[in-house]
Amino acid sequence: MTGQGPGAQTVVVAQLADQMAALDLHLGVANKPGDLDGLFAHHVLSSVDVSFAWEVNPLTAQWLDQHTDRLRHAPGLAVLGFALYDFRSHRDLGMNERLVDGLRDLMRRDPFPADRTTFVTDRRQLLGITLAALVARDALLAFHSWLLDVLHDSRFRADDPRTDLARRHSLAVLTDDPAPLGGLAGVKNLPELCMVHWMSIASTARLADPAADLQLIQRRILTGLLRTDIADLSTCDAALVRAAAGRIIDASIDSTVLTRSHVGIVLRRFPAAMKRWRWDDPDDVRHPIRWEVNSEREIQDIVWIMLRSVFSDLVDEEPLPRLGHSSYRADFGIPRLGVLIELKYVRSAAEFKKIEKEILEDSIAYLRERGTYTKLIVFIYDASASNQEHDVTTAALLERDDIIDVIIVSRPSQLPAPGTATATPAAAFTPRRSRSRRSSSSP
């Protein structure tokens, strides 16, 4: 939209708003309990605001009674996969057991019949069955392996690029290994671009150059959306387009106000956010809940929640180019800001010296190519509460020009120190009345 006058920009914004409204209207047709198109759309549009309330959840006794026969076949199993994965807070009414039984039956059938009518080449069914494999993994690990074999089978034939992308997405979900996607310069098809965009957001695709590729994809998606007749889109494609457009517009609004300094601002709110971190006193509540923070993994989870709520393009475990025999992954990356975030967990005052050395060495490997990422932000969780070490470490790390911020936070008082089995919550942690009220819903 560069170079357009205010009048032209107003027209474009109005057209985008009209297209978004048309997409919501189009999706509303499939917004019914147990509708496979609707469940696919709901899953793709998770965390995207739409103008209607979702009504696709089939986890009711009435739906189960009316559709028992469907649960022995792939479409019905896909419905259960979506439902039990996306609506996990609902009582399953015995559907987990029905899902396992149905998946056992599915394993006995040929996934590539002569008539080519198979769940493997139906994006909706494939995604639902993939989610079903995750839901049933503990009860039926063999299905997870069977589905991987099916997706690798040489008989798989994709009728269009989106079907192949769906296969690669499912493989990434099952193996936790993002699919490398290149050659995007020649991709012009709007739904295909939106599928790639969704996979990148879901961390099931790894773009060759996240910043440049995402910018290209986003520009083509918005341009394509303005030129598309929404009525010509299938429900699946409409969901992908709506998800991409919604996220791109939100990100473009954020980018006008968010800078690298905002990352540090958010991370410095960590101590205040931990005020409500649960570590109940067994004498105060009937069913005490204690959220342990014992390693870097838990810190990664907390920081992800904090940053993802602000930075829509946050990337988890961003893989970086190899250096000699070694490969590197930064904890998080924000491509449009060109920033990597490295997290560390410190157990004692003596560890700070070692952590300084690790970070300084890693920063050289992380930023040596000056490609997508050019700056590093360091976040250290000090479980030992050795506050006297913080300034020394901060000053040492900031001597490097490419380390632009260092945030060091101490363990909140309600959590026990490393090696301590129990700890009594601080008196000011949460009022007794409020704490008892929250515990009443505990299992």
C-alpha positions in Angstrom: 0.0 0.0 0.0 3.1 2.2 -0.1 2.6 5.3 -2.2 -1.2 5.3 -2.0 -3.0 8.4 -0.9 -5.3 8.6 2.1 -8.4 8.1 -0.2 -6.9 4.9 -1.8 -5.9 3.5 1.7 -9.5 4.1 2.9 -10.9 2.1 0.0 -8.5 -0.7 0.5 -9.2 -0.9 4.3 -13.0 -1.0 3.5 -12.5 -3.7 0.9 -10.5 -5.8 3.4 -13.2 -5.3 6.0 -15.9 -6.4 3.5 -13.8 -9.5 2.6 -13.3 -10.5 6.2 -17.0 -10.1 6.9 -17.8 -12.3 3.8 -15.4 -15.0 5.1 -17.1 -15.1 8.5 -20.4 -15.4 6.8 -19.1 -18.2 4.6 -17.7 -20.1 7.6 -21.0 -19.7 9.4 -22.6 -22.3 7.2 -20.4 -25.0 8.7 -20.6 -23.8 12.3 -22.6 -26.7 13.5 -21.9 -29.4 16.2 -19.8 -32.2 14.6 -19.5 -30.6 11.2 -16.1 -31.7 9.8 -15.7 -28.5 7.8 -16.6 -26.4 10.9 -14.2 -28.3 13.2 -11.4 -27.9 10.7 -12.1 -24.1 10.5 -12.3 -23.9 14.3 -8.9 -25.6 14.7 -7.2 -23.4 12.1 -8.7 -20.2 13.5 -7.7 -20.9 17.1 -6.6 -17.6 18.7 -8.1 -15.6 15.8 -11.1 -13.4 16.7 -14.2 -14.0 14.5 -17.5 -12.2 14.4 -19.6 -15.3 15.5 -19.6 -17.7 18.4 -18.4 -21.2 17.7 -20.9 -24.0 17.9 -19.0 -26.9 16.5 -18.3 -28.9 19.7 -20.0 -32.3 19.4 -19.1 -33.6 22.8 -22.7 -34.1 24.1 -24.7 -37.2 24.9 -27.3 -36.2 22.3 -24.7 -36.0 19.5 -23.1 -39.3 20.5 -26.5 -41.1 20.5 -27.3 -39.8 17.0 -23.9 -40.5 15.4 -22.7 -43.7 17.0 -22.3 -45.5 13.6 -20.1 -42.7 12.3 -17.5 -43.4 14.9 -16.3 -46.6 13.1 -15.2 -44.7 10.0 -12.5 -42.2 9.2 -14.7 -39.0 8.9 -16.3 -39.7 12.3 -13.0 -40.5 13.9 -11.7 -37.2 12.5 -14.6 -35.4 14.2 -13.6 -37.1 17.5 -10.0 -36.2 16.9 -10.8 -32.5 16.6 -13.3 -32.5 19.4 -11.2 -34.4 22.0 -8.1 -32.3 21.1 -9.7 -28.8 20.9 -12.3 -29.2 23.6 -10.3 -31.1 26.2 -12.1 -29.4 29.1 -15.4 -31.2 28.3 -16.4 -34.5 29.7 -15.7 -37.1 27.0 -18.8 -39.3 27.7 -16.8 -42.4 26.9 -15.6 -41.0 23.6 -11.9 -41.7 24.3 -12.7 -45.4 24.4 -14.8 -45.2 21.3 -12.0 -43.3 19.5 -9.4 -46.0 20.4 -11.8 -48.8 19.2 -12.4 -46.9 15.9 -8.7 -46.3 15.3 -8.0 -50.0 15.8 -10.5 -50.7 13.1 -9.0 -48.1 10.8 -5.6 -49.8 11.1 -7.0 -53.0 9.7 -8.1 -51.3 6.5 -6.1 -50.4 3.4 -5.5 -46.7 3.5 -5.0 -46.6 -0.3 -8.0 -48.4 -1.7 -8.5 -48.8 -5.5 -11.2 -46.1 -5.6 -8.8 -43.6 -4.0 -11.5 -42.7 -1.4 -9.3 -42.3 1.6 -8.9 -40.0 4.6 -5.2 -39.5 3.6 -6.0 -37.1 0.8 -8.8 -35.2 2.5 -7.3 -32.4 4.5 -10.1 -32.3 7.0 -10.0 -36.0 7.8 -6.2 -36.2 7.8 -5.8 -33.3 10.3 -8.6 -34.8 12.5 -7.1 -38.3 12.4 -3.6 -36.8 13.2 -5.1 -35.0 16.3 -6.8 -38.3 17.2 -3.4 -40.0 17.1 -2.1 -37.5 19.6 -5.2 -37.9 21.9 -4.9 -41.7 21.8 -1.1 -42.0 21.9 -0.9 -43.3 25.4 -3.7 -45.8 24.9 -2.8 -46.9 21.4 0.8 -46.0 20.5 0.7 -48.4 17.6 -1.7 -46.1 15.7 0.9 -43.3 15.9 3.5 -45.5 14.2 0.9 -46.8 11.7 -0.1 -43.3 10.6 3.5 -42.3 10.2 4.0 -45.3 7.9 0.9 -44.3 5.9 2.2 -40.7 5.4 5.5 -42.0 4.2 3.9 -44.6 1.9 5.0 -44.3 -1.8 1.4 -44.8 -2.8 0.4 -41.4 -1.4 -0.6 -39.1 -4.3 -1.4 -35.5 -3.7 -3.9 -34.0 -6.1 -2.8 -30.5 -5.3 0.0 -28.7 -3.4 -2.3 -28.1 -0.4 -2.8 -31.8 0.1 0.9 -32.3 0.2 1.3 -29.5 2.6 -1.4 -31.1 4.8 0.7 -34.3 4.7 3.8 -32.4 5.7 1.9 -30.6 8.5 0.7 -34.0 9.9 4.2 -35.4 9.7 5.6 -32.4 11.6 2.8 -32.7 14.3 3.6 -36.4 14.8 7.4 -36.2 14.8 7.7 -32.7 16.3 10.1 -31.9 13.4 9.0 -28.8 11.3 9.0 -29.3 7.5 11.5 -27.1 5.6 9.7 -25.1 3.0 11.5 -23.3 0.2 10.8 -22.1 -3.3 8.0 -19.8 -2.2 8.7 -17.1 -4.7 6.7 -18.9 -7.4 3.7 -19.6 -5.2 0.7 -17.4 -6.2 -2.3 -19.5 -5.2 -4.1 -17.8 -2.3 -5.2 -20.9 -0.3 -1.8 -22.4 -0.8 -0.1 -19.3 0.5 -2.4 -19.3 3.5 -1.7 -22.9 4.2 2.0 -22.1 4.3 1.3 -19.1 6.6 -0.7 -21.3 9.0 2.0 -23.9 9.1 4.6 -21.3 10.0 2.4 -20.0 12.8 1.8 -23.5 14.0 5.6 -24.2 14.0 5.1 -27.2 11.6 7.0 -25.4 8.8 10.4 -23.9 8.8 10.9 -21.1 6.2 14.3 -20.6 4.6 14.3 -16.9 5.6 11.5 -16.3 8.1 11.5 -12.5 7.9 11.8 -12.2 4.1 9.6 -15.2 3.3 6.9 -14.1 5.7 6.9 -10.6 4.3 6.4 -11.9 0.8 3.7 -14.4 1.8 1.8 -11.7 3.8 1.9 -9.2 1.0 0.6 -11.8 -1.5 -2.1 -13.0 0.8 -3.6 -9.5 1.3 -3.4 -8.7 -2.4 -5.0 -12.0 -3.3 -7.7 -11.6 -0.7 -8.8 -8.3 -2.4 -9.1 -10.0 -5.7 -10.9 -13.2 -4.6 -14.6 -14.0 -4.8 -15.2 -15.5 -1.3 -18.0 -17.7 -2.7 -15.6 -19.6 -4.8 -13.6 -20.8 -1.8 -14.2 -24.1 0.0 -14.9 -23.9 3.7 -11.4 -25.2 4.4 -9.8 -22.7 2.2 -12.0 -19.9 3.6 -10.8 -20.8 7.1 -7.1 -20.7 6.1 -7.6 -17.4 4.3 -9.5 -15.9 7.3 -6.8 -17.1 9.7 -4.0 -15.7 7.7 -5.7 -12.4 7.0 -6.7 -11.9 10.7 -3.2 -12.6 12.0 -1.5 -10.5 9.3 -3.7 -7.5 10.0 -3.2 -7.9 13.8 0.6 -8.2 13.3 0.7 -5.1 11.0 -1.1 -3.1 13.7 1.4 -4.4 16.3 4.4 -3.6 14.2 3.5 0.1 14.1 3.9 0.4 17.9 6.1 -2.6 19.0 9.9 -2.4 19.0 12.8 -4.4 20.4 12.6 -2.5 23.6 9.1 -3.9 24.2 10.5 -7.4 24.6 12.4 -6.3 27.6 9.4 -4.4 29.0 7.3 -7.5 28.8 9.9 -9.8 30.3 10.5 -7.4 33.2 6.9 -8.0 34.2 7.8 -11.6 35.1 8.1 -11.1 38.9 4.7 -9.3 39.0 3.1 -12.1 36.8 4.4 -14.7 39.2 2.3 -13.3 42.0 -0.5 -15.7 41.0 1.8 -18.7 40.5 0.2 -21.5 42.4 2.0 -23.0 45.4 -0.8 -23.8 47.8 -0.3 -24.4 51.5 -1.9 -27.9 52.3 -3.2 -26.4 55.6 -5.2 -23.8 53.7 -6.9 -25.8 50.9 -8.4 -29.2 50.5 -6.7 -30.0 47.2 -3.5 -28.1 47.1 -1.9 -27.3 43.7 1.8 -26.7 43.3 3.3 -25.7 40.0 6.9 -26.6 40.2 9.6 -24.6 38.5 12.7 -26.8 38.6 14.4 -26.3 35.2 14.8 -24.2 32.1 11.9 -26.0 30.5 9.4 -24.5 32.9 10.8 -21.0 32.4 10.5 -21.5 28.6 6.8 -22.3 29.0 6.1 -19.2 31.2 8.1 -16.8 28.9 6.3 -18.3 25.8 2.9 -17.4 27.3 4.1 -13.9 28.2 5.7 -13.1 24.8 3.2 -14.9 22.6 0.3 -12.8 23.9 2.1 -9.7 22.6 4.3 -10.8 19.6 2.3 -12.8 17.1 5.3 -14.0 15.1 7.2 -15.5 18.1 9.0 -18.6 17.0 9.7 -21.5 19.3 13.2 -23.1 19.3 14.3 -21.2 16.2 16.8 -23.4 14.3 19.9 -21.6 13.1 22.6 -22.4 10.5 25.2 -25.0 11.5 28.6 -23.9 12.5 31.1 -26.7 11.8 29.9 -29.9 13.4 27.5 -28.1 15.7 23.9 -27.2 15.2 22.2 -24.4 17.2 18.7 -23.5 18.3 17.8 -20.3 20.1 15.0 -20.6 22.6 12.8 -18.0 20.9 13.0 -15.7 17.9 10.9 -12.7 16.7 11.7 -12.5 13.0 10.1 -9.1 12.3 12.2 -7.5 15.1 15.3 -9.5 14.2 15.7 -10.6 17.8 16.6 -13.9 19.4 15.7 -14.6 23.1 18.0 -16.9 25.1 16.8 -18.3 28.4 18.9 -19.6 31.3 18.0 -21.2 34.6 20.5 -20.6 37.5 20.5 -22.8 40.6 23.3 -21.2 42.6 25.5 -18.0 42.7 28.4 -20.0 41.5 26.6 -20.8 38.2 26.5 -17.2 37.0 30.1 -17.3 35.8 29.5 -20.4 33.7 26.2 -18.9 32.3 28.0 -15.8 31.2 30.6 -17.9 29.3 27.9 -20.0 27.6 25.9 -17.0 26.5 28.9 -15.1 25.1 30.0 -18.2 23.2 26.5 -19.0 21.9 25.9 -15.4 20.8 28.8 -15.6 18.3 27.3 -18.7 16.7 23.7 -17.3 16.8 24.4 -14.0 15.1 27.5 -14.6 12.9 25.6 -14.5 9.6 23.7 -11.2 10.3 20.7 -12.6 8.4 17.2 -12.6 9.8 18.5 -12.1 13.4 21.0 -9.5 14.4 20.4 -8.9 18.1 20.1 -11.1 21.2 18.1 -10.6 24.4 19.0 -12.7 27.5 16.6 -13.7 30.2 17.9 -15.4 33.3 15.8 -17.0 36.1 17.8 -17.1 39.3 16.3 -19.9 41.5 18.9 -19.2 44.2 17.9 -15.5 44.6 21.5 -14.4 44.5 20.7 -10.8 43.7 24.3 -9.7 44.4 25.4 -11.4 41.2 22.9 -9.8 38.9 24.6 -6.5 38.1 28.0 -8.1 37.5 26.5 -10.6 34.9 24.3 -7.9 33.3 27.4 -5.6 32.8 29.5 -8.5 31.4 26.9 -9.5 28.8 26.1 -6.0 27.7 29.7 -5.5 26.7 28.8 -7.2 23.5 27.1 -4.8 21.0 24.7 -7.5 19.7 23.3 -8.3 23.2 20.9 -5.5 23.6 19.2 -6.4 26.9 19.7 -8.6 29.9 16.8 -9.4 32.3 17.5 -11.3 35.5 14.7 -12.2 37.8 14.7 -14.1 41.1 12.6 -17.0 42.3 9.3 -15.7 43.9 9.1 -16.2 47.6 6.2 -18.8 47.5 8.4 -21.3 45.6 10.9 -23.4 47.5 14.6 -23.0 46.8 16.3 -25.7 44.7 16.7 -28.9 46.7 14.0 -27.9 49.2 11.1 -30.3 49.3 8.4 -27.9 50.7 7.9 -24.2 51.3 5.1 -22.3 52.9 3.6 -19.6 50.7 4.4 -16.0 51.6 1.6 -14.5 53.6 1.0 -11.8 51.1 0.9 -14.1 48.1 -2.9 -14.3 47.8 -5.7 -13.5 50.3 -6.9 -16.6 52.0 -10.5 -16.1 50.9 -9.5 -15.8 47.2 -7.2 -18.8 47.5 -10.0 -21.0 48.9 -12.4 -19.8 46.3 -10.1 -20.9 43.5 -9.3 -24.3 45.1 -13.0 -25.2 45.2 -13.0 -26.2 41.5 -9.9 -28.4 41.9 -10.3 -32.1 41.2 
